Amino acid sequence: MGYKVAVVGATGNVGREMLSILAEREFPVDEVFAVASKRSVGTEISFGEKTVLKTVDLETFDFTGVDIALSSPGAAVSKEFAPRAGAQGCVVIDNTSYFRMDPDVPLVVPEVNPQAVAGYKKRNIIANPNCSTIQMLVALKPLHVAFGIKRVVVSTYQSVSGGGKDAMDELFNQTRGIYMNEPFTKTQKKFTKQIAFNVIPHIDVFMDNGETKEEWKMSAETAKILDPDIAVHANCCRVPCFIGHGEYINIETEKPISDAAARKVLKAAPGLSVVDIRENEGYVTPIECAGEDNVFISRIRTDHSVKNGLSFWCVADNLRKGAALNTVQIAEVLIRDYLKK
């Protein structure tokens, strides 16, 4: 017997990726519903190679009898519909930011804290972390177990797809405009400055202490998911790539650490691929990780400026592992351990 699954926000980048991954991983479904806003009702979306779904209206959709909802419709929408769906008996795995720091909602990366899924019973909601946090914690978990991480300094190089389809369109249109010799005008909607051929050291809103909310998320979510005693300092930057987030991560550990010891631990960890050859092309870049499930680690090296230090480069497809795949993996843990049929 399979499960009834709804994908909420099915017409968006992440929603489409969720449907694709459900089919790829042969998630045991009896029925799949593509759910979206009223303006998208009737839109046809592929589920696997042979099935085409027509979207239905989230506002009137009844979640009674639906086992799991994979959700990425935006925080304001999740705020309204997720409690309603949960009250109707559906377990919502939400990719938006709204429920992440709710103490009654588990925040889960399956390679890091799968046991936290058990907490879904409080509200029938599970939160998917921020994309930049997910890939970092997949890498940090095995190192923390082996060496005890005290402090993390991370600098991110985040693709525009993290801002949605409009952000991707903005990069495309600005790039085309430059090649067509069209003058840049400040008509952009997603970014505060030109993103084409540029980098912007600003993601999400500014907070009173000077950091952006994206930077705060990486610290707060690490505390909730991995260990509240790890100090995290994040610097988040938007770069003109369409898909794939890069991160330079520097850690200080309790126990002695070396590049060789770290490489051995990382190679044995789930969800990671180590490509670390000290020569030209011996590393993975964002464009090369597009469409891949794993988080890729390169440039592993000892940081001699501190007693026990290490730096490495980390890249992942932010639409897959940073969003849709992680959501589906949570659903897989849910049906394996808690919703068995």
Backbone hydrogen bonds, N-H to C=O, Kabsch-Sander energy under -0.5 kcal/mol:
donor,donor_aa,acceptor,acceptor_aa,energy
3,Y,28,P,-2.4
5,V,3,Y,-0.6
5,V,31,E,-2.6
6,A,68,I,-2.5
7,V,33,F,-3.0
8,V,6,A,-0.6
8,V,70,L,-2.8
9,G,35,V,-2.4
10,A,7,V,-0.6
10,A,35,V,-2.1
12,G,9,G,-1.6
15,G,9,G,-0.6
16,R,12,G,-2.5
17,E,13,N,-1.6
18,M,14,V,-2.5
19,L,15,G,-2.0
20,S,16,R,-2.1
21,I,17,E,-2.6
22,L,18,M,-2.6
23,A,19,L,-1.8
24,E,20,S,-2.6
25,R,21,I,-2.7
26,E,23,A,-1.1
27,F,22,L,-2.4
29,V,27,F,-1.7
30,D,3,Y,-2.8
31,E,3,Y,-1.3
33,F,5,V,-2.5
35,V,7,V,-2.9
35,V,33,F,-0.7
36,A,56,V,-2.6
40,S,37,S,-1.7
41,V,38,K,-1.3
42,G,55,T,-2.1
43,T,40,S,-2.3
45,I,53,L,-2.9
47,F,51,T,-3.1
51,T,47,F,-1.0
53,L,45,I,-3.5
55,T,43,T,-2.3
56,V,34,A,-2.4
58,L,36,A,-2.9
60,T,57,D,-0.7
61,F,57,D,-1.0
63,F,61,F,-0.6
65,G,88,Q,-0.5
66,V,63,F,-2.2
67,D,4,K,-1.5
68,I,4,K,-1.8
69,A,91,V,-2.6
70,L,6,A,-3.0
71,S,69,A,-0.6
71,S,93,I,-2.7
72,S,8,V,-2.5
78,S,74,G,-2.4
79,K,75,A,-2.5
80,E,76,A,-0.9
80,E,77,V,-0.6
81,F,77,V,-2.5
82,A,78,S,-2.0
84,R,80,E,-0.6
85,A,81,F,-2.8
86,G,82,A,-2.8
87,A,83,P,-2.2
88,Q,84,R,-1.1
89,G,86,G,-1.6
90,C,85,A,-2.2
91,V,67,D,-2.4
92,V,90,C,-0.7
92,V,124,N,-2.8
93,I,69,A,-3.2
93,I,91,V,-0.5
94,D,92,V,-0.7
94,D,126,I,-2.9
95,N,71,S,-3.4
100,R,97,S,-0.8
102,D,99,F,-1.5
105,V,102,D,-2.0
108,V,106,P,-0.5
108,V,127,A,-1.9
112,V,109,V,-2.7
113,N,109,V,-2.4
116,A,113,N,-1.9
117,V,114,P,-1.6
118,A,115,Q,-1.2
119,G,116,A,-2.0
120,Y,117,V,-2.4
121,K,118,A,-1.1
122,K,119,G,-1.5
123,R,120,Y,-0.8
124,N,120,Y,-3.3
125,I,120,Y,-0.6
126,I,92,V,-3.0
127,A,106,P,-3.1
128,N,94,D,-3.2
134,I,130,N,-2.4
135,Q,131,C,-1.6
136,M,132,S,-1.3
137,L,133,T,-2.7
138,V,134,I,-2.0
139,A,135,Q,-1.3
140,L,136,M,-2.4
141,K,137,L,-2.4
143,L,139,A,-0.8
144,H,140,L,-2.9
145,V,141,K,-2.3
146,A,142,P,-1.9
147,F,143,L,-2.8
148,G,143,L,-0.6
148,G,144,H,-1.5
150,K,252,E,-3.3
151,R,252,E,-1.5
152,V,231,A,-3.0
153,V,250,N,-2.7
154,V,233,H,-2.4
155,S,248,Y,-2.4
156,T,235,N,-2.9
157,Y,246,G,-3.5
158,Q,237,C,-3.1
160,V,241,C,-2.8
161,S,242,F,-1.1
162,G,159,S,-1.4
163,G,160,V,-2.4
164,G,161,S,-1.7
168,M,164,G,-1.7
169,D,165,K,-2.6
170,E,166,D,-2.0
171,L,167,A,-1.9
172,F,168,M,-2.3
173,N,169,D,-3.0
174,Q,170,E,-2.4
175,T,171,L,-2.3
176,R,172,F,-2.6
177,G,173,N,-2.2
178,I,174,Q,-2.0
179,Y,175,T,-2.0
180,M,176,R,-1.7
181,N,178,I,-1.3
182,E,177,G,-3.3
187,T,185,T,-2.5
198,N,195,I,-1.6
200,I,238,R,-2.5
202,H,200,I,-2.1
207,M,211,E,-2.8
210,G,207,M,-1.9
213,K,205,V,-2.6
214,E,203,I,-1.2
216,W,212,T,-2.2
217,K,213,K,-2.6
218,M,214,E,-1.4
219,S,215,E,-1.2
220,A,216,W,-3.0
221,E,217,K,-3.0
222,T,218,M,-1.2
223,A,219,S,-1.8
224,K,220,A,-1.7
225,I,221,E,-2.6
226,L,222,T,-2.5
227,D,222,T,-1.7
230,I,227,D,-1.5
231,A,150,K,-2.5
231,A,229,D,-0.6
233,H,152,V,-2.7
235,N,154,V,-2.3
237,C,156,T,-0.7
238,R,200,I,-3.0
239,V,158,Q,-2.5
241,C,239,V,-2.1
245,H,316,A,-2.3
246,G,157,Y,-2.5
247,E,314,C,-2.0
248,Y,155,S,-2.7
249,I,247,E,-0.6
249,I,312,F,-2.9
250,N,153,V,-2.6
251,I,310,L,-3.0
252,E,151,R,-2.2
253,T,308,N,-2.3
254,E,147,F,-0.6
254,E,148,G,-3.5
255,K,147,F,-2.5
262,A,258,S,-2.6
263,R,259,D,-2.5
264,K,260,A,-1.9
265,V,261,A,-1.8
266,L,262,A,-2.7
267,K,263,R,-2.2
268,A,264,K,-1.0
269,A,266,L,-1.1
272,L,269,A,-1.0
273,S,295,V,-2.3
275,V,273,S,-0.6
275,V,297,I,-2.5
277,I,282,G,-2.5
279,E,277,I,-2.4
282,G,279,E,-2.2
288,E,285,T,-1.1
289,C,285,T,-0.9
289,C,286,P,-1.0
290,A,286,P,-0.6
292,E,289,C,-2.2
295,V,271,G,-2.7
296,F,315,V,-3.0
297,I,273,S,-2.7
298,S,313,W,-2.5
301,R,311,S,-2.4
303,D,309,G,-1.9
304,H,302,T,-0.8
306,V,303,D,-0.9
309,G,303,D,-0.5
310,L,251,I,-2.0
311,S,301,R,-2.7
312,F,249,I,-2.1
313,W,298,S,-3.2
314,C,247,E,-2.6
315,V,296,F,-2.3
316,A,245,H,-1.6
318,N,316,A,-0.8
320,R,317,D,-0.5
321,K,317,D,-0.7
322,G,317,D,-1.7
323,A,320,R,-1.6
324,A,319,L,-2.0
325,L,320,R,-2.0
326,N,320,R,-1.1
327,T,323,A,-1.9
328,V,324,A,-2.2
329,Q,325,L,-2.9
330,I,326,N,-2.0
331,A,327,T,-1.9
332,E,328,V,-2.1
333,V,329,Q,-2.0
334,L,330,I,-2.5
335,I,331,A,-2.4
336,R,332,E,-1.7
337,D,333,V,-2.5
338,Y,334,L,-2.3
339,L,334,L,-2.3
